[in-house]
Amino acid sequence: MPVVDRRDFGGRFSVKENSQRLANYRYLEIQLMEMIGGWSHTTPQLAFKATFGYHVYDHARAADALGERLEQLRSGRDRQEPATDDFARLCEHVWNLEDTIARLVAVYRVLEPHLVSTYVYHADATDPMTDTPTVRLLHGLAGQAQSHVAWGHAVLDSLTASPEDRRRAVEVQADIEARLVECGGVTGQGIESHWLAFASARADAKPPERHKRGRSGYRFEKRCAPLDHPVVEEPFWWSDDPEEFRRIYHADDEWSLEGFRHKFHQLLYGEVETTDRMGKIIAEFPDLPWELRMGFANQMWDEARHIEIVAKVCEDELAAELGYGPWSLVWWWMQNEDDPLKRIAVTNSWAEANLMQTLRQWREHAEERGYARIAELCDYLQADELNHVKLATEWIRRLTADDEERRRELVRWGVQAVARIEGFYADDDYEPPGEDEVRFTFLKEGGARASRSHAAVIGE
């Protein structure tokens, strides 16, 4: 069979330039991962929070794949750097945008479309034979980013129905685009086109010389506002009154459909808070090991899927009007702690371990009552929780292996947090636990503690 191979040897980029560009892309993918994650808890719409979880994990996987290609090019797997200090300042400006429309415009109308165009240009300009791994990688990343852009455009169309909102969106877009052009784009080489009709490409056969950046380039921190609870849309509401909680979520038969409705409605709040919690920790602690941050991004994706699953269970299987019951204020406070291990010591190594037992119990009672769909969903949710428990268990052990005092401090702090959480859900005769009564999964088996069970505690 005759074969035609139209590929030519030779591309516009040396191995060094190729690596530099991939490091620039990786920087922006990580910036997007952190920004979208950190915005989640101040974005009211549950549907947006859920999609943010998907997109954060997509950006994490993109950064990971770019790191793998960088390693293949002998350039260091963890390498990430902005092309210029001005591009880093552009990312800082976007991070500090305060309203949802401006944030979505910056990401989905400017930065991600710029990535799509840049990825396609790079794939077209590099050597199609000797650099095939890069070509395949960038085509895949461009397609993924294009799906993000399509979602963002649809959402922005729904949010900018008024002339004032649409005008504001256009102004933000023009401002961000001007800043992007001024700093030379993600590569610092200008806004590059991968194809133009009748345009001569001969003069641009090689990229211009790069601006030299020192090792101490511009960096900025992402700190999330220390709110008392995540921001959520109506009709959801909050209460710190245990009596109001017990009254609204009371069922004479807790394993009836009414009882399951109350349980899943409370679980929905837990899934939303944990989605926001993972995004917040991703944004605030960029110096944690990359593998751990990938685990957090994966968990955020899981929790985002759980928002969709649990909301659908409430509405389609249990006839619930979302927002009929209150949201507790007792979980979120610990997410303002400066120590990331304290956050996951309680939420992953205690709460999610308990939630696994809770979901197993729900599944067994649902099977007894003939609620097959509810039982199946509990089983799938439980499988995800196991991975989240393993993530915290492994990394807390690893990061405190040579610091027994820090591990003991995590336990002391964690016991106080558990008492505060359990105390909200418990009866008036509740007695706070001692250190020998709370089991954290990161403790070695020889020091395992007896676990106390409080069935009324639903959260993670």
SVG drawing of the C-alpha trace seen along z (x, -y; Angstrom):
<svg xmlns="http://www.w3.org/2000/svg" viewBox="-42 -49 62 56">
<polyline fill="none" stroke="black" stroke-width="0.4" points="0.0,0.0 1.5,-3.4 2.3,-5.6 2.9,-9.4 4.8,-10.9 4.6,-14.7 6.5,-15.3 9.8,-17.1 12.8,-17.0 13.4,-20.3 11.4,-22.6 11.6,-26.0 12.7,-24.9 15.9,-23.5 15.7,-21.1 16.6,-24.0 13.9,-26.3 11.4,-23.4 12.0,-22.8 11.8,-26.5 8.4,-26.7 7.1,-23.6 8.3,-25.0 6.4,-28.2 3.2,-26.2 3.6,-24.2 3.8,-27.4 0.5,-28.6 -1.2,-25.3 -0.2,-25.3 -1.3,-28.9 -4.8,-28.0 -5.0,-24.9 -4.3,-27.1 -6.5,-30.1 -9.6,-28.0 -9.1,-25.9 -8.7,-28.9 -11.8,-30.7 -14.1,-27.7 -15.0,-28.6 -16.0,-32.2 -18.0,-31.1 -21.7,-30.8 -23.0,-28.5 -22.8,-24.8 -22.6,-23.9 -19.6,-26.1 -17.9,-24.6 -18.4,-21.1 -17.0,-22.1 -14.0,-23.8 -13.2,-20.5 -13.0,-18.9 -10.9,-21.7 -8.5,-21.8 -7.7,-18.1 -7.4,-18.7 -4.8,-21.4 -3.0,-19.2 -2.8,-16.4 -1.6,-18.7 1.1,-20.1 2.1,-16.5 2.3,-15.5 4.3,-18.5 6.7,-17.6 7.1,-14.1 8.0,-15.5 10.4,-18.0 12.1,-15.1 12.4,-13.3 14.1,-16.4 16.6,-16.3 15.2,-19.5 13.9,-18.5 10.4,-17.1 9.4,-19.8 10.5,-22.8 8.0,-25.6 8.7,-29.2 7.1,-32.3 8.7,-33.6 8.9,-37.1 8.2,-38.8 5.4,-40.7 3.6,-37.5 3.8,-36.4 2.3,-39.8 -0.5,-39.2 -1.3,-36.0 -1.2,-37.8 -3.7,-40.4 -6.0,-37.6 -5.8,-35.9 -6.9,-39.1 -10.0,-39.6 -13.0,-39.6 -16.2,-38.9 -17.1,-35.7 -17.7,-37.2 -14.3,-38.9 -12.6,-35.7 -14.4,-33.5 -13.6,-36.1 -9.9,-36.1 -9.6,-32.4 -12.1,-31.2 -12.0,-34.1 -8.3,-35.0 -5.8,-32.7 -7.2,-29.3 -7.9,-30.4 -4.3,-31.7 -3.1,-28.3 -5.1,-26.6 -3.6,-28.8 -0.1,-28.5 -0.3,-24.7 -1.4,-24.3 1.2,-26.7 4.0,-24.8 2.7,-21.5 2.8,-22.8 6.2,-24.5 8.2,-21.8 9.9,-18.9 7.0,-16.5 9.3,-13.5 12.0,-14.0 9.6,-15.7 6.5,-13.6 5.9,-13.1 5.5,-16.9 3.2,-17.1 0.9,-14.4 1.0,-15.9 0.1,-19.5 -2.7,-18.4 -4.3,-16.5 -3.9,-19.5 -5.3,-21.9 -8.4,-19.7 -8.9,-19.6 -8.5,-23.3 -10.9,-23.9 -13.6,-22.0 -12.9,-24.3 -13.3,-27.4 -16.6,-26.1 -18.0,-25.6 -16.8,-29.1 -18.4,-30.8 -21.7,-29.1 -21.6,-30.1 -20.6,-33.7 -23.5,-34.0 -25.9,-33.0 -24.3,-35.4 -24.2,-38.4 -27.8,-38.7 -28.0,-42.4 -26.2,-45.1 -24.3,-46.2 -22.9,-42.8 -22.0,-42.2 -20.3,-45.6 -18.3,-44.8 -17.2,-41.4 -16.0,-43.0 -14.0,-45.6 -12.4,-43.0 -11.5,-40.9 -10.0,-43.9 -7.9,-44.7 -6.6,-41.2 -5.8,-40.8 -3.9,-44.1 -1.8,-43.0 -1.2,-39.6 0.0,-41.2 2.2,-43.7 4.0,-40.9 4.5,-38.8 2.2,-36.0 2.9,-32.8 6.3,-32.3 7.3,-36.0 7.7,-35.7 4.6,-37.5 1.1,-36.2 1.9,-33.5 -0.4,-32.4 -0.3,-28.8 -1.9,-29.5 -2.8,-32.6 -4.0,-32.6 -1.4,-33.9 1.0,-34.9 4.8,-34.4 6.4,-32.5 10.0,-32.7 11.0,-35.6 9.7,-34.0 11.4,-30.6 13.2,-30.9 11.9,-32.4 13.4,-35.7 16.1,-35.6 14.7,-35.1 14.7,-37.6 17.1,-36.4 15.5,-35.9 17.4,-35.6 16.8,-32.7 15.1,-35.1 12.2,-36.0 8.9,-37.5 6.7,-35.3 3.5,-36.0 1.5,-34.2 -2.2,-33.1 -3.9,-33.6 -7.6,-32.9 -9.9,-35.0 -10.4,-33.4 -14.2,-33.1 -16.4,-31.4 -17.9,-29.1 -17.8,-28.7 -20.0,-31.1 -23.0,-29.4 -26.1,-30.4 -29.7,-30.6 -31.7,-28.7 -28.9,-27.2 -28.5,-28.6 -26.4,-28.2 -27.2,-27.6 -25.0,-27.1 -28.1,-26.0 -27.9,-22.3 -31.6,-22.2 -32.7,-23.7 -30.5,-21.1 -32.0,-18.2 -35.6,-19.4 -35.4,-19.9 -33.5,-16.7 -35.5,-14.5 -37.2,-11.3 -39.2,-8.8 -37.6,-6.1 -34.1,-7.1 -33.9,-4.3 -37.1,-5.4 -36.9,-7.5 -37.4,-10.5 -34.4,-9.5 -32.2,-9.0 -33.3,-12.3 -32.0,-14.0 -28.7,-12.1 -28.0,-12.8 -29.0,-16.4 -26.4,-16.9 -23.9,-14.9 -24.3,-17.3 -23.0,-20.1 -20.1,-18.0 -19.2,-17.3 -19.4,-21.0 -17.2,-22.0 -14.6,-19.4 -14.5,-20.5 -13.8,-24.0 -11.4,-22.8 -9.2,-20.9 -9.2,-23.9 -8.2,-26.2 -5.3,-24.0 -4.0,-23.7 -3.9,-27.5 -2.4,-28.2 0.5,-25.7 2.4,-25.6 5.5,-24.3 4.0,-21.0 5.4,-18.0 3.9,-17.8 2.7,-14.2 0.7,-15.3 -0.8,-18.3 -1.8,-16.0 -3.5,-13.9 -5.4,-17.0 -6.4,-17.8 -7.7,-14.3 -9.6,-14.5 -11.2,-17.8 -12.3,-16.1 -13.8,-13.3 -15.6,-15.7 -16.9,-17.7 -18.4,-14.5 -19.9,-13.8 -21.7,-17.1 -23.4,-16.1 -24.2,-12.6 -25.5,-13.5 -27.6,-16.5 -29.1,-14.2 -29.9,-11.5 -31.6,-14.2 -33.8,-15.5 -34.4,-12.4 -34.4,-9.5 -35.5,-11.2 -37.8,-14.0 -35.9,-16.7 -36.0,-20.4 -32.4,-21.4 -31.8,-23.9 -34.7,-22.8 -32.4,-22.2 -29.5,-24.1 -25.8,-23.9 -23.6,-23.5 -20.8,-26.0 -18.8,-23.5 -16.5,-22.1 -15.0,-25.0 -13.2,-26.9 -10.2,-24.5 -9.5,-25.4 -8.1,-28.7 -5.2,-27.0 -1.7,-27.7 -0.6,-24.1 -1.9,-22.0 -1.4,-18.8 -3.7,-19.9 -6.4,-20.3 -6.1,-16.9 -5.4,-15.1 -9.0,-15.7 -10.9,-15.9 -9.2,-12.9 -7.6,-10.8 -10.6,-11.0 -13.8,-12.3 -13.5,-10.4 -12.4,-7.2 -15.6,-7.6 -17.6,-8.4 -16.6,-5.1 -18.2,-3.3 -21.2,-5.5 -21.7,-4.8 -21.3,-1.1 -24.0,-1.3 -26.3,-3.3 -25.7,-0.8 -26.6,2.2 -29.8,0.5 -30.7,-0.6 -30.3,3.0 -32.6,4.2 -35.3,1.8 -34.9,2.5 -33.5,-0.9 -31.1,0.6 -30.0,-2.6 -29.2,-4.3 -27.2,-1.3 -25.2,-1.2 -24.4,-4.9 -23.2,-4.5 -20.9,-1.7 -19.3,-3.9 -18.9,-6.9 -17.3,-4.7 -14.7,-3.5 -13.6,-7.1 -13.4,-7.9 -10.9,-5.1 -8.5,-6.8 -8.8,-10.1 -8.0,-8.4 -5.0,-6.7 -3.7,-10.0 -3.6,-11.7 -2.4,-8.7 0.6,-8.1 1.6,-11.8 1.3,-12.7 3.4,-9.7 5.9,-10.6 6.2,-14.3 6.3,-13.7 8.6,-10.6 11.4,-12.5 9.3,-14.8 7.5,-12.9 6.6,-16.1 4.8,-17.5 2.8,-14.2 1.8,-14.4 0.8,-18.0 -1.4,-17.0 -3.1,-14.5 -3.6,-17.0 -5.0,-19.6 -7.1,-17.0 -8.7,-15.7 -9.8,-19.3 -11.3,-19.7 -13.1,-16.3 -14.6,-17.4 -15.9,-20.6 -17.4,-18.8 -18.9,-15.9 -20.2,-18.3 -22.4,-20.1 -24.1,-16.9 -24.3,-15.1 -26.8,-15.2 -26.4,-17.4 -24.7,-14.6 -21.8,-14.5 -18.3,-14.2 -15.3,-15.4 -13.0,-12.5 -9.5,-12.0 -6.5,-11.4 -6.9,-7.7 -10.5,-7.8 -10.0,-9.2 -8.3,-7.2 -6.4,-9.0 -5.4,-6.7 -1.8,-8.2 -1.0,-6.7 0.9,-3.4 -1.0,-0.3 0.7,0.2 -0.5,-3.1 -4.0,-2.9 -6.7,-4.3 -10.2,-3.0 -12.7,-4.8 -15.8,-6.4 -18.8,-6.4 -21.2,-9.2 -23.8,-8.3 -25.2,-11.8 -21.9,-13.3 -22.2,-13.5 -19.4,-15.3 -15.8,-15.0"/>
</svg>
